[in-house]
Amino acid sequence: MSDQATHIIPGQSAVSRLSELATSGLTTAVVVAVLIFLPLLLGGSWTFTLGLCFANSIGVLAVSLLVRYGGEVSIGHTFFTALGAYSVGVLDTRYGISLWASVPLALLLGVVFGLLFAWPSRNLHGIYLAVTTLALALAVPEMINNFDVLTGGYEGLYVATPFIPGVEMGLQRYYVALFMLVIVCLAVARLRLSRQGMALLLAKAHPAAADAFGTRRVWARVSIMGISGGIGAICGATLAFSGSTVSPGGFTFWQAIFLLVGSVVSFYGLSLTRVLIGGAFVTLVPQLLSASGAWIPVLYGLALLGMILLGHYMPRIRNAMNRKAEAN
Amino acid sequence: MSFWDSLLYDLFPLIWSGMITGCLYALGALGLVMIFKCSKVVNFSHGNVAGLTAFLVYGLSSGMLMSLSWGAAVLVALLAAVAIAFLIYSIISPLVFESDLTSTIATLGFGLIAQGVTLLTFGADIVALDLPIPRFAFSVLGLLITGYDLTVLAVAVVTIGALFIIIDYTKLGIAFRAISENPFAAEVCGLNLRSVHYFAWITAAILGVVGALLIVPTTFLSVTTVATFMLQAFAAAVIGGFASLPGALVGGVLVGVLMNLFTFYVSPEFSSTFLLAVILVALNIFPNGILQKVGGSRV
């Protein structure tokens, strides 16, 4: 799909974008500082929920990254989160190995499978990848349930091995998630400045120019899916550790759509504050609406549409108002 | 001898019933392709909207909402489908000309709303919705052919035939082809893109309702039935090459037969995984669909 989803806020000059980058660093630092001290004020259930928010934020980031750098939509990132979560769950329950070993494994698996699924659609429009990921999302619960020797089937697995021995588990589940989120956000910010990131953006925005500079399009398409898959797997690993259980219920087709909705709600933002908004939406809305289950799809649908239409009409309204202000 | 027996008693009936369901997947896939061909939007709400209308037929004919005759209920459902398609396209049409990716995600939002509305109105229960057709069956060359099979075949042939005639011979059909070929040139020639888009969306909605009503008797109707059915339609469209109408037809029949053989000979528990594998293999071998000639990659 040739696309401008990233230009959801058009009419932004380069200068204002730069100044935004500069302030976002400060805002991010303040947000992180607040989040570090938050468990001192809040009760245990809130720290638990916030931990899940951080984990889901990483997933939202993975989906947004794919849109921003690849111009592609994934409706199946639960595959990668399931991959990461079960890496942690299986290593933990079967072998008692903690995150030290399972997170790198999750990352590796995520990258490999991301490359694998992007490869067939390397030369095609993004819709093919979208449909493939849709099939992926529907296949995930089935695979988990049928490989129950490894995954524990419906019952799932319980993650209990501490990351740092001796520290209270409730706090670990919070701080490890926060740490992972910050690390991933920093890595994505680095990607933006790296040669790799520039090449990816060039291949997306100006394919012909990218060809002229020797950036291979196939390589760009496939590699961004690898990176996104790896981040998706880290989301799953964090989700497993912070949520303490891994079961098929967490990786349904719905969950995959929720991640995409979260990404749209955060306007495909890649900064820490933006993805936190998306992650919080994905985590908190089902909790608030848990009593009236049928309203969840309606609300998510409306949120999705609302944000998209807002993204479409806001810049126009703002431009019209600016013009009026200039005329006066 | 037993090999031939099993071939006769298992394989051919499996292929036959696979082809029948395949025709229905093709109806779903044709709707998706119609919309994609002219507006470049992948309509992820297709299955859920069709499911909602199937439930509407159930609600109107069973006495849950009203007790109309089956035909009247279908008519109301078709009108509802047309109205919903009209509404959806009207809301997203400003997005369609801006970004196909954004509008594709927007259709996902409508799918969620349709599913939620179905849940809120009709509940999460499973219901049975049959077709008012005479029950009979006869066997030809060892194949058991039922009244249902013939109905599906007849409806599919008539619907698809009518669609191809409209596209080949009517003014609207010519406009549709012109716009799918080159929207810019078509607009320069004075065609109204929006009205042709409306035509595609409404036709797709009608195809979706027909497909949903015909597939439901083979299973039960629940909130997810038709959406699952549409996944096979997506697979069919991918295999056929998302922009080809005859491809959607062939892809539908192919998916129907393959799925039937797989669930019988291997395992019904891995059907979504198998479908995923089919999509991945098809994309690798036929990147532009099975009916497309091999050529340079088009990006």
HADDOCK unambig.tbl for C-alpha pairs under 7 A between the chains (distance, minus, plus):
assign (segid A and resid 1 and name CA) (segid B and resid 100 and name CA) 6.87 0.50 0.50
assign (segid A and resid 1 and name CA) (segid B and resid 101 and name CA) 6.50 0.50 0.50
assign (segid A and resid 3 and name CA) (segid B and resid 99 and name CA) 5.58 0.50 0.50
assign (segid A and resid 3 and name CA) (segid B and resid 100 and name CA) 6.82 0.50 0.50
assign (segid A and resid 3 and name CA) (segid B and resid 101 and name CA) 6.36 0.50 0.50
assign (segid A and resid 4 and name CA) (segid B and resid 99 and name CA) 5.95 0.50 0.50
assign (segid A and resid 5 and name CA) (segid B and resid 99 and name CA) 6.64 0.50 0.50
assign (segid A and resid 5 and name CA) (segid B and resid 101 and name CA) 6.71 0.50 0.50
assign (segid A and resid 5 and name CA) (segid B and resid 102 and name CA) 6.11 0.50 0.50
assign (segid A and resid 120 and name CA) (segid B and resid 280 and name CA) 6.11 0.50 0.50
assign (segid A and resid 120 and name CA) (segid B and resid 283 and name CA) 5.36 0.50 0.50
assign (segid A and resid 120 and name CA) (segid B and resid 284 and name CA) 4.81 0.50 0.50
assign (segid A and resid 121 and name CA) (segid B and resid 283 and name CA) 6.33 0.50 0.50
assign (segid A and resid 123 and name CA) (segid B and resid 297 and name CA) 6.32 0.50 0.50
assign (segid A and resid 123 and name CA) (segid B and resid 299 and name CA) 6.12 0.50 0.50
assign (segid A and resid 124 and name CA) (segid B and resid 299 and name CA) 5.92 0.50 0.50
assign (segid A and resid 125 and name CA) (segid B and resid 299 and name CA) 6.69 0.50 0.50
assign (segid A and resid 128 and name CA) (segid B and resid 238 and name CA) 6.99 0.50 0.50
assign (segid A and resid 131 and name CA) (segid B and resid 234 and name CA) 6.97 0.50 0.50
assign (segid A and resid 132 and name CA) (segid B and resid 276 and name CA) 6.77 0.50 0.50
assign (segid A and resid 132 and name CA) (segid B and resid 279 and name CA) 6.75 0.50 0.50
assign (segid A and resid 135 and name CA) (segid B and resid 272 and name CA) 6.85 0.50 0.50
assign (segid A and resid 135 and name CA) (segid B and resid 276 and name CA) 5.33 0.50 0.50
assign (segid A and resid 136 and name CA) (segid B and resid 276 and name CA) 6.31 0.50 0.50
assign (segid A and resid 138 and name CA) (segid B and resid 272 and name CA) 6.29 0.50 0.50
assign (segid A and resid 139 and name CA) (segid B and resid 272 and name CA) 4.86 0.50 0.50
assign (segid A and resid 139 and name CA) (segid B and resid 273 and name CA) 4.83 0.50 0.50
assign (segid A and resid 142 and name CA) (segid B and resid 270 and name CA) 6.49 0.50 0.50
assign (segid A and resid 294 and name CA) (segid B and resid 116 and name CA) 5.54 0.50 0.50
assign (segid A and resid 294 and name CA) (segid B and resid 119 and name CA) 5.69 0.50 0.50
assign (segid A and resid 294 and name CA) (segid B and resid 120 and name CA) 5.78 0.50 0.50
assign (segid A and resid 295 and name CA) (segid B and resid 116 and name CA) 6.18 0.50 0.50
assign (segid A and resid 297 and name CA) (segid B and resid 112 and name CA) 5.03 0.50 0.50
assign (segid A and resid 297 and name CA) (segid B and resid 113 and name CA) 5.96 0.50 0.50
assign (segid A and resid 297 and name CA) (segid B and resid 115 and name CA) 6.84 0.50 0.50
assign (segid A and resid 297 and name CA) (segid B and resid 116 and name CA) 5.01 0.50 0.50
assign (segid A and resid 298 and name CA) (segid B and resid 112 and name CA) 5.95 0.50 0.50
assign (segid A and resid 298 and name CA) (segid B and resid 113 and name CA) 4.33 0.50 0.50
assign (segid A and resid 298 and name CA) (segid B and resid 116 and name CA) 4.89 0.50 0.50
assign (segid A and resid 298 and name CA) (segid B and resid 117 and name CA) 6.97 0.50 0.50
assign (segid A and resid 301 and name CA) (segid B and resid 109 and name CA) 3.99 0.50 0.50
assign (segid A and resid 301 and name CA) (segid B and resid 110 and name CA) 6.07 0.50 0.50
assign (segid A and resid 301 and name CA) (segid B and resid 112 and name CA) 4.93 0.50 0.50
assign (segid A and resid 301 and name CA) (segid B and resid 113 and name CA) 5.13 0.50 0.50
assign (segid A and resid 302 and name CA) (segid B and resid 109 and name CA) 6.58 0.50 0.50
assign (segid A and resid 304 and name CA) (segid B and resid 106 and name CA) 6.76 0.50 0.50
assign (segid A and resid 304 and name CA) (segid B and resid 109 and name CA) 5.52 0.50 0.50
assign (segid A and resid 305 and name CA) (segid B and resid 106 and name CA) 5.63 0.50 0.50
assign (segid A and resid 305 and name CA) (segid B and resid 109 and name CA) 5.74 0.50 0.50
assign (segid A and resid 308 and name CA) (segid B and resid 106 and name CA) 6.95 0.50 0.50
